[in-house]
């Protein structure tokens, strides 16, 4: 299971991100192609259009991912432009091109592989095991059907399988690996003397003119940001749920009506023999594969005990063939429909008729059945009560949300009346800026972009009337009102004189430190002298001994033939360091494990580059083109950068 997760982390991470966005409903990127007129296309691949709706869906998904990743710092205006839309469109074209090539090569993912991957997703697991109920509920929360999700996973696995064949063919040249290994292994011995601004600060005594000049030049550094004090209300589904009464009789009635949900559904264990058509398949064409399946079935009717042997010999399912066709236990919904229908219709030990699915032709033998088992009411009462409350709260919340929205609008001069009417706490926050406020752990993001932008609107500041009711999260509304607005302002010099003086001292001390360091370096280049230098210490490109990257780069840039030598480096914060590079050493034999790790890393990078080149070649092969002029222009402009 863990290996499955590691093998598919790219699409798995994408899916886990999607689970965080219950308000976003994935509609698929291929669903509208047949309904879209050709002249409405924004792009085409092999003559088939990508519609504006498809692009809009993908763009919304991309922006929602960025919103979740960036939180209150997300600004939709930065992403809602032709350049980003063109990049999204390029991704859609790439996906379609890869899928077209996979279809041409007759690639397929076995039912067992699909089952294993879905079952390995942590979001679908409960206490370390796949939970079919959790699987169904999570998909339902996103408005996705099981066949739709299974097709998405299937297609992503196909794309990954095709691209893996390309990336795994990459080879890192040994001469390049050797040179990189030498660079990594090279060790230089250095001594250092530093000139820190703090060492010169006591000698700096800024004049009034210097302080005034610095203040005038850097006024923005002493500016207080625009801020405001606001009052706000939040109405949530949890508020409505807390007011729901829970009759015990109704909970028991709900339990009786939904026994199948509160227990383990029926599970079946089966083995199968999969026959496929095409290159590497059981036959060249579909009819041939069907005929071969029927021949094997006839043989099994005579000798049922040969099932394991024939599965190992003839099955084209790489995941189960070596195990005699064994697929393990599965529930309804975990296999493709034709396979599932046959497997759950057969009796234990029975070998059914040939079944055709998208993967080929199956001969199925059911080997074991685990009947459904219901959990006692006492064990699931808590879960039923939570579900009951939320179901009832949905209706109550809808009513309260309408009342909340109306009252906020009608009582625009104060939120107190709304708070009293709906029994909600009226809260205040001070020092709210245009950047909003970060969400507290475990709490919703109240002052995200939507509400913050509404509060900082000119009319809201001028009139100090309440904002409209704004949805800040699924089943959560908020409204706020400006109590006090404080424009951005530069603090007067007399208030910040101490800060300005300290800044001038830091600047002047840094200049003195750099000048002293440069002077020391110039003197050393004429007359070598180790006075003031620290003890020798080793430095490599990997183990920098606490040195900044600029220092390591300068130390390693000195030709080995010219050592010992001096180099000087300006440090962050205004300091200066002089290094005496004493010697350079490279081990005769590199560490085998480190060399292998370096070779793998380089191969992965080359493989990634090959993937991109291969995708570009596929887009050319299938005549990918962006049709919409403004998107084509934006893509061309991005290509110049």
N, C-alpha and C positions, 0 to 999 in steps of 0.2 A: 504493500500500500504506500509506504513512504517513498519507495523507488518510483512509483507511479506519479506521485506529487512532484518529485524532483524532475522527472522526465518531461513534465508538461507545465512547468512553472510559468511559462509565458502566457498561455491562454488561461491557466488557473488563476493567476493574479488578476487578469482582466475580469474574470467571472466574479472573484471575491470583491473587487471594486464595485461591480454591478450590483451585488447584494446589498451594499451600503446605501444604494439609492432607491429606496422603495417608491419614491414619487416618480421615478423615471420608468417608463414602460418601453422595453425594447421591442421594436416592431419588425426587425429584420431588414437587411439591406437589399434584398432581392424581390420583395413582395409586390412592387408596383410596376415592374418592367413591362408586363403585358398590357397594363391599363394606360400607359403613358404614350401620348402621341409622339411621333418621331421629332416633330418640330419643337417639342417642349423639353427635349433632353438637354442636360448640362454637359454630358460627356457620352462617349460611345466606346464600346469594346467589341471588336469583331462585328460591328454593325448594330449591336444591341444597345439600347439607350440606358443611361442612368438618369433617373428622373429628378426634378427638383425636390420632390418629397423624400426620396432616398437620401439625398445630400443633406436636407434639413434634419432628418432623423439622426444621421451620423454626427452632424455638427452639434445638435443638442446634447447628444451623449458625450461628446468630447468636452463641451463647455461645462456639463454637470460634473464630470470627473475633475476638471480644474477647480470648480467651485468647492468640491469636497476636499481637495488637496490643499487649497490656499485659504480656506475659511474666510475670515473677514477681510483679507487682503485681495480677494478676488474682485476684479473689475470686468464685468462682461463686455464693456466697450472695447477692451484691449484685444478680445478674441473674436468679436463679431465683426469681421472685416473680410475683404476679398482674399487677402493673402492667406489667412487661416483656413478659409473655406476651400481655397485652391489646394492647400496641403491635405485637407480632409478628403477632397475628391481624388487626389493622387493615391491615397490609401485605399479608397474603394476600388479604383482601377487595378491596383496591385492585387487586392484580394480576388477580384474576379478573374484576373489573368492567371493566377496560381490555380484557382479552382477549375478553370477551363483546361489547363494543362493536366491536372490530376484526372479529370474526366476522360481526356483523350488517351491517357495511359492506363485507363481502366483500374485505377487504384481504389482500394476499398479498406474499410476498417471493420474488423470482425465484431459480431454482437458481444462476444465475451470481453473484448478489449474495451468497447464502449461502456459495458457494464462495470468493469473494473475501475475505469477512470472516474465515472460519475460517483461510484461508491466511495472513492478515495477522497472526494472533496470534503474538507473539514466542515464546511457550512452545512452539509447534509448529514452530519454525524451527531450521535447522541451517546455519550459515555463511550466514545471510541468506536462505535459501530454505526453503520449506515442506517438512517431512520427514514423509512419511506414516507411517514407522515410529515416529517420535517421537510423532506424533499418536495412534497406536494404543496405544503403551506408556503414555503419560500418562493416557489415558482408562481403560485397564485397571487402572492403579494406584489409581484411585478407584472401581473397580467400575462404571464407566459404559460403556454400549454406544455405538457411533457413531450409530445412529439416535436414541437418547435425547438425546445431546448436540446433534445437529443440530436436533432439535425444540426444545430449550431455547434455542439461539441464534436459531432461527427465531421463536420466540414473543417473545423479548426484543426482536428487531428490529421485530416487529410493534408491540409496546407503545411502543417508541421512536418509530416512524413516526407512530403515532396522536397521541402527546403532542407530538411536534415540530410537528405541524400546529396545535396549540393554542398552544404557547409562541411560535411564529414569528408568530402573529397579534397579539401584544402590540405596542403602540405607546407610546413614551414621549412625553407631551405636550411640545411645544416650549417652552411657558412654564416648565414644571418644569425642563427641561434648561437653559434660560437662567438660571434662578435658581441652580441648582446650579453652573453654570459660573462665575457671578459670585462665588459663595462660594469656589470653588476658586481662582479667579484673584486674589481680593482679597489685596493685599500691604500689610502694616503695618510701619512703621518703629518700632523700639523701642530703648530704652536700659535697661540692667539694673544693679541692685546686689543682691548676694546677702549673706545672713547665714548663714554655715556654722557648725554646732556646733563644728567643730574650732577655730574662732577664739575660742571661749569656754571650751574645755576647761581651759586653764591656770588659769582663775579658780575652778574648782570643786574643793573639798576636802571630800569626803564624810566625815560623822561615822560613828562605830561604830554608832550607832543607825540611821542611814540604810542602812548596809550590811546590818545584821541584818534590818531591815524589808523590804528588797528581796529578800533571800534567802528569807525566810519566805513572801512573796507570790508568788515565782516559783520555788518548789522544783522544779517539773516541768522547768524549763529546765536544771537541774543533775543530772538523773537519768540514770544509765547504763541502757540498755535491757536487758531480759532477753536473755541469750545463752547459748551452750553450745559446748563443744568436742566434736566427733563424729568417729568413724571410719566409713568407708563403702566399699562395693564397687560396681562397675558391670560388668554383663555385657551385651555388645552383639553384634549380628550380625557386626560387623567382627572381633571377637575370634575368633568361630567360623570366619570365612572365612580368617583368617590361618593357620589350622592345616590347611587343605585342601591335599592334594597334587593336582597338575594333570597327568594323563597326556596326552602329546602326541597319542596315537592317538585318545583320546576327543574332544579338541578338533576334530581333523580330521573325525571321524565326525559330530560335531554340526554342523559347517559344511556337510558334504555333505547332511545331512538338512534343513537350513534355508537352502538357497541363496537362496530368495526374500526372506529377511530381510536379506541382506547385499548389497544392490545397489539399483539403481533399478528399481522395478516398471514394468510396461507402462504407457505413457501414451498417451492419445488426444486428438486435437484434433477438435472437432466444432462445427458451427453448428446452430442450431435456430430454428424459428418457433413461437412460443408463442401459442395462442389461448385466451382466457378468457371466462368468462360474468359477467354482472352489469354494474353501472354502470361505464362506461369500458372494458368488455371488448369482445370481438369479437362477442358476441351477448347477448341478454337472458337466455337460459337455457343449461343445459349441453348439451342436444340441439342447440341452434342453433350453439354453439361447435364441437361435434363435426362437424356437417355442413359448417361453413365450413372446418375443417381438412381434411376429406376432399376438398372441392372444390379447395383449394390443392394437395393432394397429387396429385390427378389432373392438374392443370395442370403440376406439376413433372415428372411422369412423361413428359409430352410435351416439356417444355422445361427440362431440368435446369439449364441455364445461367442461368435466371431466379431461382435461389434467393436470391442476395444482394438483388436488387431487391425480391422479394416479402417477404423478411424485414424490410427497411427500411419497407415499406409496411404490412404486416399484423401483425408480431410485437408482442406486448404486454409483452415483456421489455425494460424501459427500459435495462438495462445492455448488451444485445447488439444490439438492433435497429439502432441507428445504425451498427454495424460489420458489417452483413449477417448478423447472427445468430451471429457468431463468439464462442465461449465460451473459446477458448484451450485449453491442455493441461490434462488432469485425470487422476487415478488412480482406481482403484476405491475406493469409500467416500467420495468427495467429492461425489457427486450422489445424488439420491433414487433409491431402488432401481429403479423402473420405467424411469427415464431411463437409469441406468447399465446395466441389463440389455440394453436395446436398443442403446446406443452401443457396448458391447463385443462385441456379436454381429454388428454390421454390418462389411462390408468397406470399405476406403478408397474414397471417391468414391460409395459407395452411399447412396441416400435410402431410409430404412426406412418402415414403415407408421406410421400415427398411434399415438402412445403417450400414454396418460392417466396423469397423476400428480396429486398434491394441488394442484399449481399450475395445472393446466389440460391442454390437449392440445398435444403436441409433434410437430413434423415434424423429424426429425434427419438430418443429413448428416455422416458421418465424413469429415474432410478429410486427416488424417495420423495415422500410428501410429508411436510410438517403442517398439521391443521392449524387454523387460526385459533388464537387464545386471547380471551379478553381479560383485562386487569380488573380487580375488584373496584367498586365505586369509591371506597375509602382511599385508595391509592391515587386516584385521579381527581378527587373532588376539588382540590386546589386549582388544578388546571382548568376544570370545567367552570369553576366560579369566575376565574380570571376571564375566560372566554365569554362567559355569560355577561359579565359586567361590561366588557368592551363592546359586545354586540348591542346591548341595551344603550350603552353610552353613545354609540354612533348616532342613534336617533336623537338622543337628548342633546348631544353636541351640535347636531345640525340645527336644532331649534335655538339653542343658546347662541350659536354663531350668528344666526340671523338677527337675534335680538341685540347681540353685542355690536354688530355692524351698524344697525339702525341707531342705537343709542349713542354710539361714538359720533355718528354724523349729526344727530340732533342736539346733543349736548357738547357742542364743539368747544365751548369756553372752559370746560372742566371735565376731568375724568372721574371725579369723586362720585357723581350721581350714578355712573355706570358701575363703578366698584360696589356701591351700596346695593344697587338693584340685583347684581349677579353674585354678590358675596365674594368678590375677588379682592385680593390685597393690592392696594395702590402703592407702588414703589417709586423711588426717585434715584437718580444717578447723577453725579456731578462730574465735570471734566470730560464730557463726551466730545470727541473730536471727529473730524470727517473720516478718520480711519476706523471708526466704530470701536467696539470693545470686544476683546477675546471672550469666547465662551468659557464658562467655568467647567471643570471636569464633571462629566455626568449631567450637565445642564445644557439646554438648547441654546443656540446662538441667537439671542434676542436682537442685539444691535449689529446685525449683519448689514450687507450693502443696501437691501431694500428699505428697511426702516431708517437707517442712518441717512440715506439720500433724501428720504421724504422729510426728515426733520430739518435738514440743512437747505431745503428748498427756500427760495426767497419769501414766498407767501407764508410758509409755516413760521419763519423767523419774525416776519413783520406782524402778522395777526395773532401769533401765539395760540392758534386754534389747534385742536387735536388733528393728528394725521388720520387718514382713513384706516379701517381695519386691514392689516397686512398679514398675509400668511407667511410666517417665518419658518415653518416646518410642517410636515403633514399633520393634519388635525391640530393645528396650533395657530392662533391668531394673536396679534399684538397691536396696540395703538399707543401713541405717545404724544406729549405736548411740551413745547418749549416753555420753560419757566424763566430762564435767564440766558441771554446770548452774550458771549464775550468775543468780539472780533479779534483777529490776530493783531498783535502789536509788538513793536520793538521796545524792550525795556530801556529806560533812560540810563545814560552812562553812570550816573551816581549810584544806581542800584547794582550795576554789574561791574563797577570799577575793579573790585578785587579779582573777579574772573578774568577781565581783560588783562590786568597786570600779570596774572599767572600765565595767561596764554602768550603774552609777549616774552616773558622770561623763558618759557619753553622753546619758543621759536629762536630767540637769540642764543640760548644755550645749545640748541641743536646745531646752529650754524657754527658756533665755536668748536663743538665736538667734531664736526666734519672737517673743519679747517685744520684742527690739531692732528686728526688722523691722516689727512692728506699730506700734511707737512712731515709727519713721522714716516710715512711711506716713501716720500721723496728722499728723505735722509738715508733710510735703510738701503734704498737702491744704489746709493753712492758708497755707503760704508755699512757693512753688515754688523748688526749689534743685536743681541738677544735680550737686552735689558728690558724688563717689564713684561716679557712674554710668559704665558702660563706653561705648564708641563706639556710634553708631547701627548697627543691622543689620536687614535685612528678614526678615519672618516671614510665611509663608502657612500655610494649613491642610494643605498637602501637604509643603512644605519648612519644617519646624519649627525649623531651625537648632539642633538638639540640645536643644530645650526639652521638658520633660515635657508630656504631653497636658493636664494641669490648667492649666498656664501658658498654652498656646496657646488653650485654651477661654476663659480669663479675658481674654486680650488681644483676641481676636476678639469678645468679648461687649460691649465698650465701644462705645456708639453712635458712628458716625463724626462726627455733628454735634457731639459733646461733646469732640472731640480738640483739643489734647493733653490727656491725663488720666493719672492714676496708678492702678495696680492692684497688689494684693499677693496672693501665693500661697504657701501652705504646701507645702513640698517633701518628697518621700519622704526618710526618714532624719532628719527633724526640722529641716531648714533652712527659710529663708524668703527669698523673692525679691520685690523691688519693681521694677515695670516702669513706665517712662514711655512711653506709647504716643503717638508724635508725629503720625503721619498715616496715612491709608488711601487706597490707590489701586487702581482697577480698570481694566484696559486697555480702550480703546474697542472694539477688535475681538478676540474670543477666538481662540486658536490653533485652526484648523480641524481638525487631526488630534486634538488633545486633546478638542475638543468632540464629535467623532465617536466617540472612545473612550468618553467619558462617556455619550453617548447609547446606545451598544451595551450598556454595563454596566447602565444603568438598565433598558433593554429586557429584558435577560436576567433581572434581578430581577423585573420585572413578569411576564415569561413564566413564571418559576418559580412565582410566586403564582397565575397563571392555571392552571398544571398542577394545583396542589393543589385549587383551586376546582373544576376540571373533574372530577377524580377523586372529590371529595366528591359532585358532582352525579350521576356515574355510579353511585356506591354507593347514592344515593337512588333513582335510576331503576331499578336492579336489586334494590331492597329488601334491601340488605345489613343484616344484624342479627347481633349477638352474642347467642347463646342462653344460654350458661353464666352463671348469676347472678353468681358472684364475679368473672368477667372483665368482665362488663357493668358491675358496680359500680366496678371498678378503672379502666375506661376513662372512666366518668363523673367519677370523682374527678380523674383526670388532666386532663380538660377544664376543670375549675374553676381550675386553676393557671395 
